[in-house]
């Protein structure tokens, strides 16, 4: 198993992406600690993992609450001896922050995702790093989307936030590398299985008189692979990046764009 005897904290584990990563980690032998603000969604993921024989624990933790993050991290260390993997998969889903031209955004709507995403990733990565340094090992994984690098109409503050997360990841990598800790980012194209993308396709379909399937097909056609990533794709890449098989990789972004955004 790629992650046997590893202890992994997943923030935002009740969401589609966080849940998929948690299940994949557990299947590969990790003991997973699921955190999020909504107990019901965490319990649903935990039940699936437990049913497959995985080791799982849940905790209601707001990934913007410094004290809650630190207290939970301490509890994981006391219970297991250390944190091997930290993943932040939270999603900022406030209305009016995406799909609106920058010139029409209010300062509050523009800054909300910037503040929320960056503060959350700072707090969770710092908590993990401080504890990983003591064991001189560990992997910190962050997650962004195409607007972090590609010019994307309507991305507003979300694009700025994701670009900042990638910069934060690189900074962590260069500072923590000599101490045995890696930091990597996963940058994904749209994943049609997620609620936010389905809602986006539905809204665009209504506005253009097309079907959601036609909207998705058009998006798929823009990639060299003629397909978009799935939750399984994301989870599999996260598992590899968290494993020792990727031990030479840090300060990098795993490109899940389907080739639409080539590396240069």
Beta strands, then each sheet from edge to edge (+ up, - down):
strand 1: 7-11
strand 2: 31-36
strand 3: 55-60
strand 4: 85-88
strand 5: 138-145
strand 6: 181-188
strand 7: 252-256
sheet 1: 3+ 2+ 1+ 4+ 5+ 6+ 7+
end
